[in-house]
Amino acid sequence: MNVELKNRSNLILGVLFFGWMVSYIDRTAISLALINIGNDLSLTATELGFVLSSFFFGYAVMQIPGGWLTDKYGTIKLLVGAVIFWSVFTAFTGLAWSLTSLLFIRFLFGIGEGGYPAASTKAISIYFHKEQRTNAQTTMMSSNMIGGAIAPIICAPLLLVMDWRNVFFLISGLGLIFIIALLWSTKNVQTFTSEEREEKEEKGSFREILKNTYLMRVLLIFFFINIANWGLNTWMPTYLMKVHGLDLKNVGFIAAIPAVFGMIGMIISGRIISKLGGRSKYGVIFGAVVLAVCLFLMSTAASAALAITYQSIAFIFVSFMASFIFTTPHRVVNQQNVGTAFGVVNFGGQAAGIISPTIMGYLINVSGGSFKTSFIFLAIMCVIAAVIAVTLPVNHQRQTNIKSVEGYEL
């Protein structure tokens, strides 16, 4: 790769990184505003759980179509369309007047955000050589953690000085900045080398991707890990405020601490996975077990400091598992089908968000406001993910055609 193309690729990676941060700021704001929204609209914990889940329902529904549309119509079109769509419904969240309207708006917001993961992943496969894609992908996905860290720092102070509705109006404008940066950074940029053009000619099919048992097992691992991940992320601010008595301002800064650990873990784990190959599955198994233990300990944490310590440890291992999952499509399918493959795998992870916040809300309700039962439930989900990871094969013979993808070397 020549110096000019390398510099442009890194610039595009930075823009994609920013886009992910915007998506996390926009989606995380509602978790911080949950108590205010519940008081304003007279919603119970169970109903608020439905609101959180409605986003994930739309997000999950869009994963596979988003991947297919990206492969068919192009990355830039999908990125721009997705960001415009979700930015509009970020603003509309501030207009919600009832439970029904909020459910509908957050569902459509999820549809918009659901087009971004596969499109951004496909962009990595377009603007980076094969040997660079794992590191580029994990660097981009570390934005999930830093976005989760920045969101409370930005949104919590805003919620203290203005109505929660105005906060959603304000943050909806971040999407416009991303679109301008994306169009500028990708203008007249070279994409494929001659080797990658040959790979682009290889055609796969959605059916063949679904036949790939390795991808399907990774999908299931992501599903159970994300039940824990999204259950924890969506309810953590409420847990800190109601159980440990923190105010919104303190929650905003404290909630950023585990995310910083997660971001560092994500960047480092990409390098580890590149070296370990298929043996990385043992890291996934170990990480799932550590996450389960940390969640159990959080259920009995005597202070907010202990709870954040356990969460910080958990996020390091969540990052390793996420890196393994997010880079799998780059390693097991040809470039032409990366968007579709990522959409399929990510569907499993995001489908977990449909049920997890609602189950958490229900368990909190029936436990009289206690979070202990819900944290134990999340820990059990992690153990199931670890058991599935045990079944992943380690050594494969690398193939280039998607129909032989089961033989890819990881």
WOCORZI-V223884 format. One record per backbone hydrogen bond with DSSP energy under -1.0 kcal/mol. CO is the residue of the C=O (numbers start at 1). NH is the residue of the N-H. E is the energy in kcal/mol with one decimal. If there is no record, write none. Layout:
co	nh	e
CO	NH	E
CO	NH	E
//
This chain:
co	nh	e
2	6	-2.7
3	7	-2.7
4	8	-2.3
5	9	-2.8
6	10	-2.3
7	11	-1.9
8	12	-2.6
9	13	-2.5
10	14	-2.0
11	15	-1.9
12	16	-2.7
13	17	-2.4
14	18	-2.1
15	19	-2.3
16	20	-2.1
17	21	-1.9
18	22	-2.5
19	23	-2.2
20	24	-2.1
21	25	-2.4
22	26	-2.7
23	27	-1.9
24	28	-2.3
25	29	-1.5
28	31	-1.0
28	32	-1.3
29	33	-1.8
33	37	-3.0
34	38	-2.8
35	39	-2.4
36	40	-2.5
37	41	-2.8
38	43	-2.0
44	48	-2.5
45	49	-1.9
46	50	-1.8
47	51	-1.9
48	52	-2.3
49	53	-2.3
50	54	-1.9
52	56	-1.0
53	57	-2.2
54	58	-1.9
55	59	-2.7
56	60	-3.0
57	61	-2.3
58	62	-1.5
60	63	-1.2
62	66	-2.7
63	67	-2.1
64	68	-2.3
65	69	-2.9
66	70	-1.9
67	71	-2.2
68	72	-1.9
69	73	-3.1
70	74	-1.8
74	78	-1.4
75	79	-2.7
76	80	-2.6
77	81	-2.4
78	82	-2.7
79	83	-2.2
80	84	-2.2
81	85	-2.2
82	86	-2.6
83	87	-2.1
84	88	-1.9
85	89	-1.6
86	90	-1.5
87	91	-1.8
88	92	-1.9
89	93	-1.1
91	94	-1.2
92	95	-1.9
93	96	-1.3
98	102	-2.1
99	103	-2.6
100	104	-2.2
101	105	-2.5
102	106	-2.5
103	107	-1.8
104	108	-2.1
105	109	-2.4
106	110	-2.1
107	111	-1.8
108	112	-2.1
109	113	-2.4
110	114	-2.0
112	115	-1.2
113	116	-1.4
115	119	-1.0
116	120	-2.8
117	121	-2.1
118	122	-2.6
119	123	-1.7
120	124	-1.4
121	125	-1.5
122	126	-1.2
123	127	-2.5
124	128	-1.1
129	132	-1.4
130	133	-1.2
132	136	-2.3
133	137	-3.0
134	138	-2.4
135	139	-2.2
136	140	-2.5
137	141	-2.7
138	142	-1.2
140	143	-1.5
141	144	-1.7
142	146	-2.0
143	147	-3.2
144	148	-1.8
145	149	-1.7
146	150	-2.9
147	151	-2.4
150	154	-2.5
151	155	-3.4
152	156	-1.9
154	158	-1.1
155	159	-2.6
156	160	-1.0
157	161	-1.1
158	162	-1.8
163	167	-1.3
164	168	-1.4
165	169	-1.6
166	170	-2.3
167	171	-2.4
168	172	-1.1
170	173	-1.4
171	174	-1.5
174	178	-1.6
175	179	-2.2
176	180	-2.1
177	181	-2.1
178	182	-2.8
179	183	-2.4
180	184	-1.9
181	185	-2.4
182	186	-1.8
186	189	-1.2
193	197	-1.9
194	198	-1.6
195	199	-1.6
196	200	-2.1
197	201	-1.0
199	202	-1.3
205	209	-1.8
206	210	-2.0
207	211	-1.2
209	212	-1.1
211	213	-1.0
212	216	-1.9
213	217	-2.0
214	218	-2.2
215	219	-2.4
216	220	-1.9
217	221	-2.4
218	222	-2.5
219	223	-2.1
220	224	-2.1
221	225	-2.5
222	226	-2.4
223	227	-1.2
224	228	-1.2
225	229	-2.5
226	230	-2.8
227	231	-1.5
228	232	-2.2
229	233	-2.7
230	234	-2.4
231	235	-1.2
232	236	-1.7
235	239	-2.6
236	240	-2.6
237	241	-1.9
238	242	-3.0
239	243	-2.5
240	246	-2.0
247	251	-2.4
248	252	-1.9
249	253	-1.1
250	254	-2.7
251	255	-2.8
254	257	-1.4
256	260	-1.6
257	261	-1.5
258	262	-2.4
259	263	-2.4
260	264	-2.1
261	265	-2.4
262	266	-2.2
263	267	-2.0
264	268	-2.3
265	269	-2.5
266	270	-1.4
268	272	-1.7
269	273	-2.8
270	274	-1.7
271	275	-1.2
272	276	-2.7
273	277	-2.3
276	279	-1.6
277	280	-1.9
278	281	-1.6
279	282	-1.7
280	284	-1.6
281	285	-2.2
282	286	-2.4
283	287	-2.6
284	288	-2.3
285	289	-1.8
286	290	-2.4
287	291	-2.4
288	292	-1.9
289	293	-2.2
290	294	-2.6
291	295	-2.3
292	296	-2.0
293	297	-2.4
294	298	-2.2
295	299	-1.3
297	300	-1.0
303	307	-2.0
304	308	-2.6
305	309	-1.9
306	310	-2.5
307	311	-2.2
308	312	-2.5
309	313	-2.0
310	314	-2.4
311	315	-2.4
312	316	-1.2
313	317	-1.2
314	318	-2.3
315	319	-2.1
316	320	-1.2
317	321	-2.1
318	322	-2.8
319	323	-2.6
320	324	-2.2
321	325	-2.2
322	326	-3.2
323	327	-1.7
327	331	-1.2
328	332	-1.7
329	333	-1.6
334	337	-1.8
335	338	-1.2
337	341	-2.5
338	342	-2.8
339	343	-2.3
340	344	-2.1
341	345	-2.3
342	346	-3.1
343	347	-1.6
344	348	-1.1
345	349	-1.3
346	350	-2.7
347	351	-2.3
351	354	-1.1
352	356	-2.6
355	359	-2.7
356	360	-2.7
357	361	-2.5
358	362	-2.4
359	363	-2.9
360	364	-2.4
361	365	-2.1
362	366	-2.7
363	367	-1.1
364	369	-3.1
365	368	-1.6
371	375	-2.1
372	376	-2.0
373	377	-2.1
374	378	-1.8
375	379	-2.0
376	380	-2.0
377	381	-1.5
378	382	-1.4
379	383	-1.6
380	384	-1.8
381	385	-1.8
382	386	-2.1
383	387	-1.9
384	388	-1.9
385	389	-2.2
386	390	-1.4
388	391	-1.3
389	392	-1.5
401	404	-2.1
402	405	-1.7
404	407	-2.4
405	408	-1.9
//
